[in-house]
Amino acid sequence: MRNDRGVGSPINEQIMNYNKKLHKVTKRFKHVKLTRVTTNREHFTKHGLHLNKKGKETITKELIKYLPTKQGNQNVAAIQLPWRDESGKVGT
């Protein structure tokens, strides 16, 4: 969903319809796993388009459930990597 768009936005309707079709198509493949990701507004940046730290951690924890490990699924903390903005300044 796009949080930078208002409720009832046509693009959000298109996203929901596409996600439904994608789910329907991928159900027949055992090697494909779809997971719902957070749409909680507090997991996004101020402008509402990109995930913030909390959102990335939430999705990472969800995805880790699907990764095979030698000892089964483990609760592993997310690793946050620094990013650089257009000026080359490192941020978090």
C-alpha positions as a Markdown table, in Angstrom:
| # | Residue | x | y | z |
|---|---|---|---|---|
| 1 | Met | 0.0 | 0.0 | 0.0 |
| 2 | Arg | 1.1 | 3.5 | -0.6 |
| 3 | Asn | 0.8 | 5.6 | 2.6 |
| 4 | Asp | 1.7 | 8.7 | 0.6 |
| 5 | Arg | -1.7 | 8.5 | -1.1 |
| 6 | Gly | -5.1 | 9.1 | 0.5 |
| 7 | Val | -7.6 | 6.5 | 1.6 |
| 8 | Gly | -9.4 | 5.1 | -1.4 |
| 9 | Ser | -6.6 | 6.0 | -3.8 |
| 10 | Pro | -6.9 | 4.4 | -7.2 |
| 11 | Ile | -3.3 | 3.2 | -7.0 |
| 12 | Asn | -3.9 | 1.5 | -3.7 |
| 13 | Glu | -6.9 | -0.3 | -5.2 |
| 14 | Gln | -4.7 | -1.4 | -8.1 |
| 15 | Ile | -2.1 | -2.7 | -5.6 |
| 16 | Met | -4.7 | -4.7 | -3.7 |
| 17 | Asn | -6.1 | -6.2 | -6.9 |
| 18 | Tyr | -2.6 | -7.1 | -8.1 |
| 19 | Asn | -1.8 | -8.7 | -4.7 |
| 20 | Lys | -4.9 | -10.8 | -4.9 |
| 21 | Lys | -4.1 | -12.1 | -8.4 |
| 22 | Leu | -0.5 | -12.7 | -7.4 |
| 23 | His | -1.7 | -14.8 | -4.4 |
| 24 | Lys | -4.0 | -16.8 | -6.6 |
| 25 | Val | -1.4 | -17.6 | -9.2 |
| 26 | Thr | 1.4 | -18.5 | -6.7 |
| 27 | Lys | -0.8 | -20.8 | -4.6 |
| 28 | Arg | -0.1 | -23.7 | -7.0 |
| 29 | Phe | 3.7 | -23.5 | -6.5 |
| 30 | Lys | 5.1 | -25.2 | -3.5 |
| 31 | His | 8.4 | -23.5 | -3.8 |
| 32 | Val | 6.9 | -20.0 | -3.7 |
| 33 | Lys | 5.9 | -18.4 | -0.3 |
| 34 | Leu | 4.1 | -15.1 | -0.1 |
| 35 | Thr | 3.9 | -13.3 | 3.2 |
| 36 | Arg | 2.0 | -10.2 | 4.2 |
| 37 | Val | 4.2 | -7.3 | 5.1 |
| 38 | Thr | 3.4 | -4.5 | 7.4 |
| 39 | Thr | 1.0 | -1.7 | 6.3 |
| 40 | Asn | 1.1 | -0.1 | 9.7 |
| 41 | Arg | 1.7 | 3.6 | 9.2 |
| 42 | Glu | 4.2 | 3.8 | 12.0 |
| 43 | His | 6.5 | 1.5 | 10.1 |
| 44 | Phe | 7.0 | 4.0 | 7.3 |
| 45 | Thr | 8.9 | 7.2 | 6.9 |
| 46 | Lys | 7.3 | 10.7 | 7.2 |
| 47 | His | 6.4 | 10.8 | 3.6 |
| 48 | Gly | 4.8 | 7.3 | 3.8 |
| 49 | Leu | 6.5 | 5.6 | 0.9 |
| 50 | His | 9.6 | 3.9 | 2.4 |
| 51 | Leu | 10.0 | 1.7 | 5.4 |
| 52 | Asn | 11.6 | 3.1 | 8.5 |
| 53 | Lys | 13.9 | 1.2 | 10.9 |
| 54 | Lys | 10.9 | -0.4 | 12.8 |
| 55 | Gly | 9.2 | -1.4 | 9.5 |
| 56 | Lys | 12.4 | -3.0 | 8.2 |
| 57 | Glu | 12.9 | -4.9 | 11.4 |
| 58 | Thr | 9.3 | -6.2 | 11.3 |
| 59 | Ile | 9.6 | -7.5 | 7.8 |
| 60 | Thr | 13.0 | -9.0 | 8.4 |
| 61 | Lys | 11.7 | -10.9 | 11.4 |
| 62 | Glu | 8.8 | -12.2 | 9.2 |
| 63 | Leu | 11.1 | -13.3 | 6.4 |
| 64 | Ile | 13.5 | -15.1 | 8.7 |
| 65 | Lys | 10.7 | -17.5 | 9.5 |
| 66 | Tyr | 11.0 | -18.8 | 5.9 |
| 67 | Leu | 14.8 | -19.3 | 5.8 |
| 68 | Pro | 16.1 | -22.8 | 6.4 |
| 69 | Thr | 18.5 | -23.2 | 9.2 |
| 70 | Lys | 20.4 | -26.1 | 10.5 |
| 71 | Gln | 18.6 | -25.9 | 13.8 |
| 72 | Gly | 15.2 | -24.8 | 12.6 |
| 73 | Asn | 13.8 | -21.4 | 12.8 |
| 74 | Gln | 15.6 | -19.1 | 15.2 |
| 75 | Asn | 14.8 | -15.7 | 16.6 |
| 76 | Val | 17.6 | -13.6 | 15.0 |
| 77 | Ala | 18.0 | -9.9 | 15.5 |
| 78 | Ala | 17.9 | -7.8 | 12.3 |
| 79 | Ile | 21.2 | -6.2 | 11.2 |
| 80 | Gln | 20.8 | -2.5 | 10.3 |
| 81 | Leu | 23.1 | -1.3 | 7.6 |
| 82 | Pro | 24.0 | 2.4 | 7.2 |
| 83 | Trp | 22.9 | 4.2 | 4.0 |
| 84 | Arg | 24.3 | 7.1 | 2.1 |
| 85 | Asp | 22.2 | 10.0 | 0.9 |
| 86 | Glu | 22.8 | 11.7 | -2.5 |
| 87 | Ser | 25.6 | 13.9 | -1.0 |
| 88 | Gly | 27.4 | 10.8 | 0.3 |
| 89 | Lys | 26.6 | 11.5 | 3.9 |
| 90 | Val | 26.1 | 8.3 | 6.0 |
| 91 | Gly | 22.8 | 8.0 | 7.9 |
| 92 | Thr | 20.8 | 5.4 | 9.8 |
